[in-house]
């Protein structure tokens, strides 16, 4: 199935060379488990890529290797468009949103979002405008003085996203950030993340188990095979109109979900008949 060209893709004019290249990366854990085997993807600036696959296929492992939170057993990660630090990572260009918000309960929303800037030596006073602007992008400008215990699950995740965005990274890595939320909250946060991507042009790699979430958010989906994790299919998703809540009820969205579902079935393998 070929879908029409997108009208809301912010990456089209930004793509010149890859932001990050993952080439033949494999990962063997200390217990001998082969988590990834020869995984290769090129990530271009401005893309929104979803890594989709069954549990245990190495999606989160791949994300952590890109982030430098774990090393590869073989293969390489290159950053053609970035200045590289002594640790082999792009300087200040990566932020990570984990499955849990991981907020410090004794700090306010403002204090939690200030944390990465504090580590860079930037005071609260100097960072105030930047922090408040970032909170506004996630709709929490009126909750700067609130504590995590006073927030809903969705609001806590918005704080986590704001904390990741406040340093203005080039690459945002998101590891199933909405998996524990109810469907209504999840859809609302999907809308928020989509809007942030469309307005900022930031590059996003998003790990999910959800066909529907990946089809709604992404302009490219990488479907992974079960362990050892490797790429089964890698295809762009282009839409003919605006992606908004009404898009979820469109025929085009249904076709996209069907295409992604069929690819996932092929990656997992059909169960044998008994």
CORWO-V334079 format. One record per residue. RES is the residue in one small letter. PSI is psi as a letter, one per 30 degrees, with the letter a starting at -180 (NA if undefined). OMEGA is omega in whole degrees, -180 to 180 (999 if undefined). Layout:
BEGIN
RES/PSI/OMEGA  RES/PSI/OMEGA
END
This chain:
BEGIN
x/k/177  x/k/-178  x/l/-179  x/l/180  x/k/-179  x/l/173  x/f/-176  x/g/-179  x/j/-177  x/f/-172  x/f/-169  x/e/-177  x/f/-175  x/f/-172  x/j/176  x/e/174  x/l/-175  x/k/173  x/e/178  x/k/179  x/k/176  x/j/-172  x/j/175  x/h/-178  x/k/174  x/l/180  x/k/175  x/k/179  x/l/-175  x/f/178  x/g/178  x/f/-179  x/k/176  x/j/-175  x/e/179  x/k/180  x/j/175  x/h/-178  x/k/-179  x/k/171  x/k/170  x/k/180  x/j/-179  x/l/-179  x/k/176  x/f/179  x/l/167  x/j/-176  x/k/172  x/k/169  x/j/-173  x/k/178  x/l/-179  x/l/177  x/k/177  x/g/-177  x/f/175  x/g/-179  x/e/-179  x/e/177  x/e/178  x/e/-179  x/e/-179  x/e/177  x/e/177  x/e/-178  x/f/-177  x/g/179  x/f/177  x/k/-177  x/l/174  x/k/176  x/e/175  x/l/-175  x/a/-177  x/l/174  x/k/178  x/l/179  x/i/-173  x/f/-173  x/g/-171  x/l/169  x/k/-173  x/k/178  x/l/179  x/f/179  x/g/179  x/g/-179  x/l/177  x/k/-174  x/j/174  x/g/-172  x/f/-174  x/k/168  x/l/-173  x/k/172  x/j/-175  x/l/-179  x/e/176  x/k/-177  x/f/179  x/h/177  x/k/175  x/j/-172  x/f/-178  x/f/178  x/k/176  x/l/174  x/e/178  x/e/-178  x/e/178  x/e/-180  x/f/180  x/f/-171  x/e/-179  x/e/177  x/e/176  x/e/179  x/f/177  x/g/178  x/g/-178  x/k/-177  x/l/177  x/e/-179  x/e/-179  x/f/-174  x/f/-171  x/e/-177  x/e/-180  x/e/180  x/e/-179  x/e/176  x/e/-180  x/e/177  x/e/178  x/e/-179  x/f/178  x/g/174  x/g/-177  x/g/-178  x/f/-180  x/g/-177  x/g/-176  x/e/-176  x/g/180  x/l/177  x/l/-178  x/e/-179  x/f/-178  x/g/-174  x/l/172  x/l/179  x/e/180  x/e/179  x/e/176  x/e/180  x/e/175  x/e/176  x/e/179  x/e/178  x/e/178  x/e/178  x/e/179  x/e/-175  x/f/-170  x/f/179  x/g/180  x/h/-179  x/l/173  x/f/-175  x/k/177  x/j/179  x/k/-175  x/j/-175  x/j/-180  x/h/-173  x/f/-174  x/g/-173  x/e/-175  x/g/-175  x/l/176  x/l/-171  x/e/-179  x/e/179  x/e/-179  x/e/179  x/e/179  x/e/179  x/e/172  x/e/178  x/e/-179  x/e/-179  x/e/178  x/e/179  x/e/179  x/e/179  x/e/-178  x/e/-176  x/f/-177  x/f/-177  x/g/179  x/k/176  x/k/-177  x/k/167  x/k/-167  x/k/178  x/k/-180  x/l/170  x/f/-168  x/j/174  x/e/-174  x/e/179  x/e/-179  x/e/-179  x/f/-179  x/e/-171  x/e/-161  x/l/162  x/g/174  x/k/179  x/k/173  x/j/179  x/k/-176  x/k/174  x/l/178  x/l/-174  x/k/0  x/k/-176  x/k/173  x/l/-176  x/k/173  x/e/178  x/l/-176  x/j/-175  x/k/177  x/l/173  x/j/-180  x/k/-178  x/l/-174  x/f/-177  x/a/-177  x/k/171  x/j/179  x/l/-178  x/e/179  x/f/179  x/f/-178  x/f/180  x/g/-176  x/l/177  x/e/179  x/e/179  x/e/178  x/e/180  x/e/178  x/e/180  x/e/179  x/e/179  x/e/-179  x/e/-180  x/e/179  x/e/178  x/e/179  x/e/177  x/e/178  x/e/-178  x/e/-178  x/e/-176  x/k/180  x/k/178  x/k/180  x/k/178  x/k/180  x/NA/999
END
